[in-house]
Amino acid sequence: MTRKLTQGNEAVFRGALAAGASYYAGYPISPSTEILNIASGHAAEDPEFRFLQAEDEIASANAIIGASLAGAKAFTATSGPGFSLMQEAVGYAQKVGVPCVFVNVMRVGPATGMPTMPGQGDIMQVKWGSTGDYTPIAFYPNGVEEAFRVTVEAFNAAEESRSPVVVLSDTFVAHLNEVVDLDAVAEGVRVVEREIPPLGEFTGQPRFFAGVLMYEHGPNAGEPATADADEYLRQFYEAKHRHLDVASRYAQYEHGWNVEAEVLVVCYGIVSRVAAPLSDEYALFRPIRVFPVLEAELAAVASRYREVVVVEANDGQYADLVELAIHREVKRVPLLGGRISLEAVREGIDRVLGGGPSEPPIPPEPSEQQPRSPLGVG
């Protein structure tokens, strides 16, 4: 066992291996591509690990669903535009009950956005990205070792809930390098084994993998139930309660910094690392399990503070959910356009606590030709 300089994306892949993953399908998209590259190299050395570079993100998502139904612990990694393309498959996996893991390394959107500037704009998409109602489970680490642990827990939660689970990351967490001993960490993690029999194995009971609602039990098993609201209620609430029960085992968050301060700062992912130099001035609530929202935990912690400020690299997506959880207004500091810096965090908190607007001052348009960006875009 040795301590090694390790990248966040690599930690995610190694966490998947530690959890027992044996299948990866993906399509290159920065800033997640290192996961695909590492998976490809690992598959070349380990014949038990299967790898597919698919033609696009839609195929990747459906491939891991098929691999999971065949008995493999399977996962994919992408960024915002690819995650958008995967949403129909996510909804299907939710409906059918397929354990698998989707890694979304976020960048600035919408659409192609600002590749590959860091963002956190896919928070709402995790919960409401596909059609219909479902109860997703999602985690968001803020460092390399935590990315490893969270990925293992995502696979565990997927097996326990029989559903797709999302691991969120961002450009900075994905490309963050820290010295860690992941071999030592791996020795202490709990791994939930696969219990669902493979699709091709006869179980003596009917099993259905159609997206359309079907009767799963009783004298009508195997027939469509597309006009039966009672059957929908039975299946929906069975899945919802199972997911909530599993999520309750992973109610992970950090409450720290100066807990005796008057102001609570809520932030997650890389923003919590960038804002850490303000730890003497403010208290921190950092959700690690992003969905289901930590409503009881947020309400209990927030009740101790005069003000609650949500700082995030989007236009208030998690802030909306915090307000719903604590039943009071929160102040918002949006970090947009990839500008996640201590200066932007400090200026934003000072501005909103001083009674100013959540929107930052907008610079005037330039009057002279601007130099091309260092990425050669623009």
SEGUDO-349273 format. One record per residue (C-alpha): x negated, y negated, z; residue number from 0. Coordinates in steps of 0.25 Angstrom, whole numbers, plus 5000, padded with zeros to 4 digits. Layout:
# SEGUDO-349273
X_Y_Z_NUM
...
# end
This chain:
# SEGUDO-349273
5000_5000_5000_0
4995_4986_4996_1
5000_4972_4996_2
5001_4968_4981_3
5004_4955_4974_4
5018_4958_4969_5
5028_4950_4960_6
5043_4949_4964_7
5047_4957_4951_8
5037_4968_4954_9
5043_4969_4968_10
5057_4971_4963_11
5052_4982_4954_12
5045_4989_4965_13
5057_4987_4974_14
5065_4994_4963_15
5055_5006_4963_16
5055_5007_4978_17
5070_5008_4977_18
5069_5020_4968_19
5072_5013_4955_20
5069_5021_4943_21
5075_5013_4931_22
5073_4999_4926_23
5079_4993_4913_24
5077_4978_4910_25
5074_4968_4899_26
5063_4957_4900_27
5067_4944_4906_28
5059_4935_4914_29
5057_4933_4926_30
5061_4948_4929_31
5052_4954_4918_32
5041_4959_4927_33
5051_4969_4933_34
5053_4975_4919_35
5038_4975_4916_36
5035_4982_4929_37
5046_4992_4927_38
5041_4995_4913_39
5027_4998_4918_40
5032_5006_4930_41
5041_5015_4920_42
5028_5018_4912_43
5021_5024_4924_44
5033_5030_4931_45
5041_5040_4922_46
5052_5040_4933_47
5055_5025_4931_48
5063_5022_4919_49
5062_5008_4912_50
5070_5002_4901_51
5067_4989_4894_52
5081_4987_4888_53
5085_4978_4877_54
5092_4968_4886_55
5097_4965_4900_56
5111_4971_4897_57
5104_4985_4893_58
5095_4984_4905_59
5107_4982_4915_60
5115_4994_4909_61
5102_5003_4908_62
5100_5002_4923_63
5115_5005_4926_64
5114_5017_4917_65
5101_5021_4924_66
5107_5020_4938_67
5119_5028_4934_68
5109_5038_4929_69
5103_5039_4943_70
5092_5029_4943_71
5090_5017_4952_72
5089_5006_4941_73
5086_4991_4940_74
5084_4980_4930_75
5078_4966_4931_76
5082_4953_4924_77
5084_4938_4925_78
5096_4929_4924_79
5100_4931_4909_80
5098_4946_4909_81
5106_4947_4922_82
5117_4940_4915_83
5117_4950_4904_84
5117_4961_4914_85
5130_4957_4921_86
5139_4966_4914_87
5131_4978_4918_88
5130_4973_4932_89
5145_4973_4933_90
5146_4987_4927_91
5136_4992_4937_92
5144_4985_4948_93
5157_4991_4943_94
5151_5005_4941_95
5143_5005_4954_96
5129_5007_4948_97
5117_5004_4958_98
5106_4997_4951_99
5098_4984_4952_100
5097_4971_4944_101
5086_4962_4947_102
5088_4947_4942_103
5076_4938_4942_104
5082_4925_4941_105
5078_4913_4932_106
5085_4900_4929_107
5097_4901_4920_108
5108_4902_4915_109
5105_4909_4902_110
5090_4910_4898_111
5088_4898_4908_112
5073_4894_4912_113
5065_4907_4910_114
5059_4910_4919_115
5061_4899_4930_116
5067_4904_4943_117
5081_4903_4946_118
5092_4909_4955_119
5104_4907_4946_120
5109_4921_4945_121
5115_4922_4960_122
5129_4921_4956_123
5127_4930_4944_124
5123_4941_4953_125
5137_4941_4960_126
5146_4937_4948_127
5138_4940_4936_128
5147_4952_4931_129
5162_4953_4929_130
5171_4956_4940_131
5169_4957_4955_132
5158_4965_4961_133
5149_4964_4974_134
5134_4963_4970_135
5122_4965_4979_136
5110_4956_4976_137
5097_4953_4983_138
5087_4941_4981_139
5072_4942_4987_140
5063_4931_4988_141
5049_4938_4988_142
5042_4950_4983_143
5043_4960_4994_144
5057_4956_4996_145
5060_4958_4981_146
5055_4972_4983_147
5064_4975_4995_148
5076_4968_4989_149
5075_4977_4977_150
5074_4990_4985_151
5087_4985_4992_152
5094_4981_4979_153
5092_4995_4974_154
5097_5001_4988_155
5109_4992_4988_156
5112_4996_4973_157
5112_5010_4977_158
5121_5008_4990_159
5131_4999_4983_160
5131_5006_4970_161
5129_4993_4962_162
5119_4984_4955_163
5111_4976_4964_164
5104_4963_4960_165
5090_4959_4964_166
5088_4944_4962_167
5075_4937_4960_168
5070_4925_4953_169
5058_4920_4945_170
5050_4917_4957_171
5053_4929_4966_172
5051_4938_4953_173
5037_4932_4951_174
5033_4930_4965_175
5020_4937_4969_176
5018_4941_4983_177
5008_4951_4990_178
5017_4962_4995_179
5015_4977_4998_180
5028_4983_4992_181
5023_4997_4994_182
5024_4995_5009_183
5038_4988_5008_184
5043_5000_4999_185
5040_5009_5011_186
5050_5002_5020_187
5062_5001_5010_188
5074_5009_5010_189
5079_5015_4997_190
5093_5020_4994_191
5093_5032_4985_192
5103_5034_4973_193
5115_5042_4978_194
5124_5040_4966_195
5123_5052_4956_196
5118_5049_4942_197
5129_5047_4932_198
5127_5060_4925_199
5128_5068_4938_200
5141_5075_4941_201
5146_5071_4954_202
5160_5078_4955_203
5166_5064_4955_204
5170_5055_4944_205
5160_5043_4941_206
5164_5031_4933_207
5154_5021_4926_208
5164_5013_4918_209
5165_4998_4920_210
5180_4999_4919_211
5187_5002_4932_212
5190_5017_4933_213
5197_5025_4944_214
5185_5032_4952_215
5193_5041_4961_216
5206_5047_4962_217
5215_5054_4952_218
5212_5043_4941_219
5197_5044_4942_220
5191_5041_4929_221
5202_5033_4923_222
5202_5018_4921_223
5207_5009_4932_224
5207_4996_4925_225
5221_4992_4929_226
5220_4997_4943_227
5217_4985_4953_228
5218_4995_4965_229
5206_5003_4959_230
5198_4991_4956_231
5200_4986_4971_232
5195_5000_4976_233
5183_5000_4968_234
5179_4986_4969_235
5180_4985_4984_236
5173_4998_4986_237
5161_4993_4978_238
5162_4979_4985_239
5162_4985_4999_240
5151_4995_4996_241
5142_4983_4990_242
5145_4974_5002_243
5142_4986_5012_244
5128_4988_5005_245
5125_4973_5004_246
5127_4972_5019_247
5115_4981_5021_248
5107_4971_5013_249
5111_4958_5020_250
5097_4952_5018_251
5094_4937_5020_252
5083_4928_5026_253
5087_4918_5037_254
5074_4910_5041_255
5065_4898_5039_256
5069_4888_5050_257
5082_4894_5055_258
5084_4883_5065_259
5085_4873_5054_260
5098_4865_5051_261
5098_4869_5036_262
5099_4883_5030_263
5093_4885_5016_264
5099_4896_5009_265
5090_4901_4997_266
5085_4914_4991_267
5075_4920_4982_268
5063_4912_4978_269
5070_4899_4983_270
5068_4904_4997_271
5053_4906_4995_272
5052_4892_4988_273
5059_4885_5000_274
5052_4892_5011_275
5043_4880_5014_276
5055_4873_5020_277
5057_4884_5030_278
5054_4875_5042_279
5065_4866_5038_280
5077_4875_5034_281
5083_4889_5038_282
5084_4899_5027_283
5094_4909_5022_284
5089_4918_5011_285
5099_4928_5006_286
5092_4941_5001_287
5105_4948_4998_288
5111_4938_4989_289
5124_4946_4986_290
5133_4949_4993_291
5131_4935_4999_292
5126_4936_5013_293
5139_4928_5018_294
5139_4932_5033_295
5124_4930_5034_296
5124_4916_5027_297
5136_4911_5035_298
5129_4916_5048_299
5116_4909_5045_300
5122_4896_5038_301
5130_4893_5051_302
5118_4889_5058_303
5114_4878_5049_304
5119_4864_5046_305
5116_4865_5032_306
5115_4876_5021_307
5107_4873_5009_308
5106_4884_4998_309
5094_4882_4989_310
5094_4891_4976_311
5089_4891_4962_312
5103_4889_4956_313
5115_4880_4957_314
5120_4885_4970_315
5124_4899_4967_316
5121_4905_4981_317
5125_4892_4987_318
5139_4894_4983_319
5139_4908_4990_320
5133_4902_5002_321
5144_4892_5004_322
5154_4903_5002_323
5147_4912_5013_324
5145_4901_5023_325
5158_4893_5021_326
5151_4879_5020_327
5144_4870_5010_328
5130_4872_5007_329
5120_4863_5001_330
5113_4867_4988_331
5099_4866_4982_332
5099_4871_4968_333
5085_4874_4962_334
5087_4874_4947_335
5079_4875_4934_336
5069_4884_4941_337
5064_4873_4950_338
5063_4882_4963_339
5053_4874_4971_340
5051_4869_4986_341
5052_4855_4981_342
5065_4858_4975_343
5070_4865_4987_344
5066_4854_4997_345
5072_4843_4988_346
5085_4850_4986_347
5087_4853_5001_348
5083_4839_5005_349
5093_4834_4995_350
5105_4842_4999_351
5103_4841_5014_352
5102_4825_5011_353
5116_4825_5005_354
5111_4826_4991_355
5116_4834_4979_356
5112_4849_4977_357
5108_4845_4963_358
5094_4840_4962_359
5090_4827_4955_360
5090_4830_4940_361
5078_4824_4933_362
5081_4815_4921_363
5078_4821_4907_364
5064_4819_4902_365
5061_4807_4893_366
5049_4814_4887_367
5046_4828_4881_368
5044_4838_4892_369
5032_4848_4891_370
5036_4862_4888_371
5038_4871_4900_372
5026_4880_4904_373
5035_4893_4900_374
5035_4887_4886_375
5050_4885_4886_376
5057_4871_4885_377
# end
